[in-house]
Amino acid sequence: MEQRLSFPSDFQLVLASQSPRRHSLLRDVGIPFTVVSSEAEEQTEGEAAGVLAERNALAKVHGAALPDTVGPGAFVLGTDTLVTAGGSVMGKPSSAYEAAGMLETLSGRTHQVVSGVALLRKGVRGARSAEDMVRVASAVTEVTFQSLDEAQISAYVATGEWKGKAGAYAIQGLAGLFVSSIRGEYSNVVGLPLHLLTRLFAELGFDLVRREWT
């Protein structure tokens, strides 16, 4: 007989992201969450991709507009995804022209998708420490694109799928046709590395697989 796992009633996760892709990844593995906005501004220059992604993720957590319903022990999650190729860090393109340029750079080569993840657990009253606990880490996935000609790039850009996507593509969409190989977490390329997230939850006292406090 199959046993349905459920989360305890005192589990609460707040996601500081409006990304439909991250929402979908969490829903697909059955993790309940609520969405809030964040005042954080994403940075894409000045440091290595991993450092930037982690800093942006942490800023999203600290900039989250938390409602009064978020109580002690609740988790707050922030994530930022960047693409890097040849030492150049790519965020989200601001125009079709910029998107085409990014795709030209990625064509026929291997690039890295880097996601910074910040997970905060609100301080629990009555515990040894009522202070918030936070963990920050990043995941890297290598993605190789086939060579793309100008017509293919133009056709993809015309779909608009690149909008709001780091590196100007969505692997779960039409751009999946470009990918010849991938090394690392697929979910990281979509926008939220679930394996890394599971580890951070464990470090803060919750087992996502068993759905139990530890």
C-alpha positions in Angstrom: 0.0 0.0 0.0 1.4 3.4 -1.0 2.0 5.9 1.8 1.4 9.5 1.1 3.9 11.8 2.7 2.7 15.1 4.0 4.4 18.1 5.6 3.9 18.9 9.3 1.4 21.7 10.1 4.2 23.9 11.4 6.2 23.8 8.2 6.2 27.1 6.4 8.2 28.2 3.4 8.2 31.7 1.9 9.7 32.1 -1.6 11.1 35.5 -2.4 10.8 35.0 -6.2 8.1 35.7 -8.8 9.7 33.1 -11.2 7.1 30.7 -12.6 9.9 28.2 -13.2 10.8 28.1 -9.5 7.2 27.9 -8.5 6.7 24.9 -10.9 9.8 23.1 -9.6 8.6 23.3 -6.0 5.1 22.3 -6.9 6.4 19.3 -8.9 8.1 17.8 -5.7 5.1 18.7 -3.5 6.7 21.4 -1.4 4.1 23.9 -0.1 5.1 27.6 -0.3 3.9 31.1 -0.4 5.3 33.8 -2.7 6.4 37.3 -1.7 8.1 40.1 -3.4 11.7 41.3 -2.7 13.2 44.7 -2.9 16.6 43.3 -3.8 18.3 44.5 -7.0 20.2 41.8 -8.9 23.9 42.4 -9.6 25.7 40.9 -12.6 29.1 42.6 -12.5 32.2 43.0 -10.4 32.8 39.4 -9.1 32.8 35.8 -10.0 29.4 34.3 -11.0 29.2 32.1 -7.8 29.9 35.0 -5.5 27.4 37.2 -7.3 24.6 34.6 -7.4 25.0 33.9 -3.7 25.0 37.6 -2.8 21.9 38.2 -4.9 20.1 35.2 -3.3 20.9 36.5 0.2 19.8 40.0 -0.7 16.5 38.6 -1.9 15.9 36.9 1.4 16.8 40.0 3.4 14.7 42.1 1.1 11.6 39.9 1.2 8.4 41.6 2.2 7.3 39.1 4.8 3.7 39.1 6.0 2.7 39.0 9.7 1.7 35.4 9.2 5.4 34.3 8.9 6.1 33.0 12.4 9.1 31.6 14.3 10.7 28.6 12.5 9.5 29.6 9.1 11.9 29.3 6.1 12.6 32.1 3.6 14.1 31.1 0.3 16.0 33.3 -2.2 17.6 32.2 -5.4 19.5 33.8 -8.2 20.7 32.2 -11.5 23.4 33.4 -13.8 25.2 32.1 -16.9 28.9 32.4 -17.5 30.9 31.7 -20.6 34.5 32.5 -21.2 34.7 34.5 -18.0 31.8 36.7 -19.0 28.8 36.7 -16.6 25.3 36.9 -18.2 22.2 37.9 -16.5 18.8 38.5 -18.1 18.9 40.2 -21.5 17.1 43.6 -21.7 16.4 43.4 -25.4 16.1 41.0 -28.3 19.4 42.4 -29.6 21.1 41.5 -26.4 19.5 38.1 -26.3 20.7 37.3 -29.8 24.2 38.3 -28.7 24.1 36.0 -25.7 23.0 33.1 -27.9 25.7 33.7 -30.4 28.2 33.6 -27.5 26.8 30.3 -26.3 26.5 28.7 -29.7 28.7 25.6 -30.1 30.3 25.8 -26.7 30.0 24.7 -23.1 28.9 27.2 -20.6 28.2 27.2 -16.8 24.8 27.9 -15.2 25.4 29.1 -11.6 22.6 29.3 -9.0 23.0 30.9 -5.6 20.6 29.7 -3.0 20.0 31.4 0.4 17.8 29.7 2.9 16.9 31.4 6.2 15.1 29.9 9.2 13.4 32.3 11.5 14.4 32.1 15.1 12.3 29.8 17.3 11.2 31.3 20.6 12.1 29.1 23.6 15.1 27.5 21.7 18.7 27.9 22.9 19.0 30.7 20.3 16.1 32.8 19.0 18.3 34.3 16.3 17.7 33.6 12.6 19.8 30.9 11.0 20.9 31.1 7.4 22.7 29.0 4.9 24.0 30.2 1.5 25.6 28.0 -1.3 25.7 27.7 -5.0 25.4 25.0 -7.6 27.1 24.8 -11.0 25.9 22.9 -14.1 27.8 22.6 -17.4 25.6 22.9 -20.5 26.8 22.4 -24.0 25.0 23.9 -27.0 25.1 22.7 -30.6 26.2 25.3 -33.1 23.4 27.7 -34.0 23.2 29.6 -37.2 21.9 33.1 -37.5 18.5 32.0 -38.7 18.0 29.6 -35.8 19.0 32.3 -33.3 16.6 34.8 -35.0 13.8 32.3 -34.9 14.3 31.6 -31.2 14.5 35.2 -30.3 11.3 35.9 -32.1 9.4 33.5 -29.8 10.2 35.8 -26.8 11.1 32.7 -24.7 14.4 34.5 -23.7 12.6 37.2 -21.7 13.5 37.1 -18.0 15.9 34.2 -18.5 19.6 34.3 -17.6 21.7 33.6 -20.7 18.6 34.3 -22.9 17.2 30.8 -22.9 14.9 28.3 -21.2 16.1 24.7 -21.2 12.7 23.5 -20.3 11.3 25.1 -23.5 12.3 25.4 -27.1 15.9 25.9 -26.2 16.0 22.3 -25.0 16.6 21.5 -28.7 19.9 23.3 -28.5 21.4 21.2 -25.7 23.8 18.4 -26.7 24.9 17.6 -23.2 24.5 18.6 -19.6 26.6 17.8 -16.5 25.1 18.6 -13.1 21.6 19.3 -11.8 19.0 19.9 -14.5 16.8 21.7 -12.1 19.6 24.2 -11.5 19.5 25.2 -15.2 15.7 25.7 -14.8 16.4 28.0 -11.9 16.4 26.2 -8.6 18.9 23.3 -7.7 16.7 21.0 -5.8 19.5 18.7 -4.6 21.3 21.7 -3.1 18.1 23.0 -1.6 17.5 19.6 0.1 21.0 19.8 1.7 20.4 23.4 3.0 17.1 22.4 4.5 18.8 19.4 6.2 21.4 21.8 7.7 18.6 23.9 9.2 16.8 20.9 10.7 14.3 19.7 8.2 14.3 16.6 5.9 12.6 17.4 2.7 12.4 13.8 1.6 10.9 12.4 4.7 9.1 15.7 5.4 10.1 15.7 9.0 11.9 17.9 11.5 15.3 16.5 12.5 
